[in-house]
Structures are given as structure tokens and as C-alpha cells.
Amino acid sequence: MSDLSTAVKDAGLHFGVYHSLFEWFNPYYLKDQANNFTTNDFTKIKTRPELEELVNTYKPDLIWSDGNAGPAQYWESQQFILNSSKIIFGAIKLQ
């Protein structure tokens, strides 16, 4: 993805990536879901580190993430957006 990011940016275009929030059968997600999203192991162990790697390594201008389960606090989306650089996020749950 590094070569693609470089080529897109060198062409003067905005670089965007898709990140799937869900792994429906991931044991951490299933545990959090069973706990009515009062725990967020899936977010802390899998989703957040992946998003941080995408942002810090490839520096996209846009991240498209889909999903609509659990409250915004579960996904830590507001904290991540506020602490990230000038990135546009699409279709993530903020409220």
C-alpha cells in the first residue's frame, strides 16, 4: 500500500483507504457484543491499533469505515478523530 499511497499523492490526488470495523466472528467482538458494548476489548486490541497504523504509516486524506453497532464511545471514534491529523472520516458512528 505504500507504493500506491506515494503514487496517488505524487499525482496530486487525495489518497483514501477503506477500513472494515467489523469481524463478526472475532471472539473479542462477540464478547463485547454479549456485554452490550460495555467492554471494548475488540476496539482496544484490534480496531484502534489498525486505524493508528493506517494513519501513521500511510497518512491517508480519507478513511472510509462502515458499521453501526454499539455507541460511539465503544469505537472511541471521537477521541481518534480529535487526535488525528487532517483526515476525513466517512460513515463512522460519532454519536
Secondary structure, DSSP 4 states (H G I P E B T S, - for coil): -HHHHHHHHHTTPPPEEEEE---TT-HHHHHHHHTTTS--HHIIIIIHHHHHHHHHHH--SEEEEE---S-HHHHTHHHHHHHSSS-EEES----
